Amino acid sequence: MILIEKISIFCVLSFIFIFDVRPTLVESGDIDKINTMLMKENIELSKLKKEIKNQTKILNKMGLKEYSNLKKQRILDGQLKIKERELKIYNWNLKINKKKINALTKKITHGEEQIYLHQKNLGRRLRTIYKDGDLFSVKVLFSAEDFTDLLRRSKYLDSILTHDKFIFSNYEMELADFYNKKETLLQAKGQLLSYKNAAISKKNEISKQKEIKKQFLVKLTQEKTINKLLRDELVESSKKLNQLISRLENKIIHGEGLDITDKKGNLLPPVKGKLLNKFGRERDKKYNTYIVYNGVSIRVRKGSPVRSVFNGKVLYTGTLEGYGNIIIIGHGKTYHSLYGHLDEIISSPGKTVRSGQIIARSGDSGSIIGESLYFEMRYKGKPIEPTAWLSQSSN
């Protein structure tokens, strides 16, 4: 009976060694989330490629010569924005791939520890088999006290044999899984390198596209004839903006905290930066002409947060030649604020916003002076001096 007890204890201990698997350092749910994110990013990338293809068709069909200067600028802005969005997706893929590599590395490290434990267990079992020799089974059976004991001993021997097969089979599966993970890790590292190279290539494309846009803007601002045409186009764009504001005037804004009339001089500025022009009629010394500014341009780095100057409701978001991406907010009692040259619009029409809430990111879309924010205030559709409404202590 002592031998039988030893055999039973051995089976239990072996089972513990095999199934004493500590919790994995990275849950499978994390990998699933990563794969889902990768799938979404690939879908977005496909959309962008389709967008580029459609835009290229339009350019090839109509030709840049048929466009006004502002339309040409809008196309250049669009092409640059697409490339920047592509780069953003590559960078997201890089981050996701790095997370995947980190997860696999942790699993492989854990797998190495498990394999080491299994190898020790196997070694222990093999030494036992070698020590007992080929006559172990015969000794166990012939030392039976009676027929019932013989059947019991035979059953235990079958259990040992089955368990030995399980140990070896489990070890083989662990080993195969381990090498599969190593192969997957190798592929992930290769993909990471591919994304890095693609990101570098895309950065070079963006640099070239920025140079094309820069040369175009230099031509617009320095050549007198073209500059005159540009100013005429800006006047036309201003008229279009006036028409848009007139349509929005019919949208009456109600709500708590929308009394802006007594807030003059106390509104939070949309951004912090240097004023590039004054409101109203200003003389252009270079061309000896006068320009009428319905708003002010503020020098600010691309990607800076743009905040609503007061409580209100988003009435419009879109693109307008000369202004780029714009957002218009109604503040009640026919007061409106407008924000232009945006890179990214965060809020959407119909949304209620609070004073100081981030509504967009600044950029240079539609701008002939580079990275800046265009800001207007209007009352009953007519432009009013915007800086007079802003708190000077906040600038």
Residue pairs with C-beta under 8 A, 6 or more apart in sequence:
3 140
3 143
4 152
4 153
4 156
7 140
7 156
7 159
7 160
8 156
10 128
10 160
11 159
11 160
11 163
14 121
14 125
14 163
14 167
15 163
17 117
17 118
17 120
17 121
18 118
18 121
18 166
18 167
18 170
20 117
21 114
22 110
24 107
24 110
25 106
25 107
25 109
25 110
26 103
26 106
26 107
30 99
30 103
31 100
31 103
34 96
34 99
34 100
34 103
37 92
37 96
38 93
38 96
38 97
41 89
41 92
41 93
41 96
44 89
45 86
45 89
48 82
48 85
48 86
48 89
51 82
52 82
55 75
55 78
55 79
55 82
59 75
64 72
64 75
67 75
68 229
68 233
68 321
69 220
69 226
69 229
69 230
69 233
70 230
70 233
70 234
70 237
70 321
70 322
70 366
71 321
72 216
73 213
73 216
73 217
73 220
73 321
73 366
73 368
74 319
74 321
74 324
74 366
76 209
76 212
76 213
76 216
77 213
77 324
77 364
77 365
77 366
79 209
80 206
80 209
80 210
80 213
81 343
81 365
83 202
83 205
83 206
83 209
84 206
86 202
87 199
87 202
87 203
87 206
90 195
90 198
90 199
90 202
91 199
93 195
94 192
94 195
94 196
94 199
97 188
97 191
97 192
97 195
98 192
100 188
101 185
101 188
101 189
101 192
104 181
104 184
104 185
104 188
105 185
107 181
108 178
108 181
108 182
108 185
111 174
111 177
111 178
111 181
112 178
114 174
115 171
115 174
115 175
115 178
118 167
118 170
118 171
118 174
119 171
121 167
122 167
122 168
122 171
125 164
125 167
129 136
129 164
137 157
140 153
140 156
140 157
141 150
141 153
141 154
141 157
143 153
144 150
144 152
144 153
217 368
217 370
219 226
220 226
220 227
220 230
220 368
221 227
221 230
221 368
224 287
227 287
228 287
230 368
231 289
231 291
233 321
233 322
234 322
237 320
237 321
237 322
237 323
238 294
238 322
240 320
240 321
241 294
241 320
241 323
241 338
242 381
244 316
244 320
244 328
245 328
245 336
245 338
245 378
245 381
246 381
248 315
248 316
248 328
248 330
248 336
249 334
249 380
249 381
251 315
251 330
253 312
253 313
253 315
253 330
253 331
253 332
254 332
255 311
255 313
255 332
255 352
257 311
258 311
258 312
258 331
258 332
258 333
259 332
259 333
260 267
260 310
260 331
260 332
260 333
260 335
261 333
261 335
263 310
263 389
264 388
264 389
265 388
265 389
265 390
265 391
265 392
266 391
267 309
267 310
267 355
267 389
267 390
267 391
268 307
268 309
268 310
268 355
268 356
268 390
268 391
268 394
269 307
269 309
269 390
269 391
269 394
269 395
270 298
270 306
270 307
270 308
270 309
270 337
270 339
270 373
270 375
271 298
271 300
271 304
271 305
271 306
271 307
271 362
271 373
272 300
272 394
272 395
273 298
273 299
273 300
273 304
273 372
273 373
274 298
274 299
275 296
275 297
275 298
275 299
275 387
276 296
276 297
276 298
276 299
276 369
276 372
277 293
277 296
277 297
278 293
278 296
279 293
279 294
279 295
279 296
279 383
279 385
279 386
279 387
280 292
280 293
280 385
281 290
281 291
281 292
281 293
282 290
282 291
282 292
282 293
283 289
283 290
283 291
284 290
284 291
294 376
294 383
295 338
295 340
295 374
295 375
295 376
295 377
295 383
295 386
296 374
296 375
296 376
296 386
296 387
297 341
297 367
297 369
297 372
297 373
297 374
297 375
298 372
298 373
298 375
299 371
299 372
300 362
300 371
300 372
300 373
301 362
301 371
302 343
302 361
302 362
302 363
302 364
302 371
303 343
303 344
303 361
303 362
303 363
304 361
304 362
304 373
305 358
305 360
305 361
305 362
306 339
306 342
306 358
306 359
306 360
306 361
306 362
306 373
307 356
307 357
307 358
307 359
308 329
308 337
308 353
308 354
308 355
308 356
308 357
308 359
309 337
309 355
309 377
309 389
309 390
310 331
310 337
310 355
311 331
311 352
311 353
311 354
311 355
312 329
312 330
312 331
312 332
312 337
312 352
312 353
313 329
313 330
313 350
313 351
313 352
313 353
314 327
314 328
314 329
314 347
314 348
314 349
314 350
314 351
314 352
314 353
314 359
315 328
315 329
315 330
315 336
315 349
316 326
316 327
316 328
316 349
317 325
317 326
317 327
317 328
317 345
317 347
317 348
317 349
318 325
318 326
319 325
319 326
319 365
319 366
320 326
320 340
320 366
321 366
322 366
323 340
323 341
323 366
323 374
324 340
324 341
324 342
324 363
324 364
324 365
324 366
324 367
324 374
325 340
325 341
325 342
325 343
325 344
325 345
325 360
325 363
325 365
325 366
326 338
326 339
326 340
326 342
326 374
327 338
327 339
327 342
327 345
327 347
327 359
327 360
328 336
328 337
328 338
328 339
329 336
329 337
329 338
329 339
329 353
329 359
330 336
331 337
334 379
334 380
334 381
335 377
335 378
335 379
336 376
336 377
336 378
336 379
336 381
337 375
337 376
337 377
337 378
337 386
338 374
338 375
338 376
338 377
338 378
339 359
339 360
339 373
339 374
339 375
340 366
340 373
340 374
340 375
340 376
341 362
341 363
341 364
341 365
341 366
341 367
341 371
341 372
341 373
341 374
342 360
342 361
342 362
342 363
342 365
342 373
343 360
343 361
343 362
343 363
343 364
343 365
344 360
344 361
344 363
345 359
345 360
346 358
346 359
346 360
346 361
347 353
347 357
347 359
347 360
353 359
362 371
362 372
362 373
363 371
364 370
364 371
364 372
367 374
375 386
376 383
376 386
377 383
377 384
377 385
377 386
377 389
378 384
